[in-house]
Amino acid sequence: MTMTLPANASHEQAIAATRHWLERAVIGLNLCPFAKGVHSRGQVRYVVSDATEDESLLADLERELHALVAVAPDEIDTTLLIHPRVLNDFEDFVAFLDLVNVVLRTQQLEGILQVASFHPAYAFAETDADDITNCTNRAPFPTLHLLREASLDRAVAAFPDAALIYERNMETLRELGSDGWQALGVGAPAGEGK
């Protein structure tokens, strides 16, 4: 299922839906044990791109990568670049991720920042589209998560068995099931998706 905002939807609506997903799913289910700290300290920046084509999104991505590097981590540690009007098809989104890596290289940001990906139709290569474990990377809207490598390294060092997070998340979602995921209400707001 792809989610898109209607032309008259506000940035505030996209941010509110994304924040709700972060609080209920990512933090609520402890899918990312590092998210709670930066969220509670107000160090997550939410940005909505109005891009309707890849080129505009790439420009927004470059701007946000440089904005993140330019500010102290204790002010903004991570950025969620929400882009509800472009890359709603998951295959297009996956293909675009190659360009994200090119941007990191050309901007000489490899080893400094990395980008994680979330999409409402996210599906791991080895799973069926309706497999509940895909929800570990499903967000209300296509989203690029800009992370500082140094912050991630510190978080992983402080978390015992960080390598097991992926497996634990899969088990959490299997136990939750599709009905439990739906009950979280973390998709696009009603009337804003198809």
Disulfide bonds with the S-S distance in Angstrom:
none
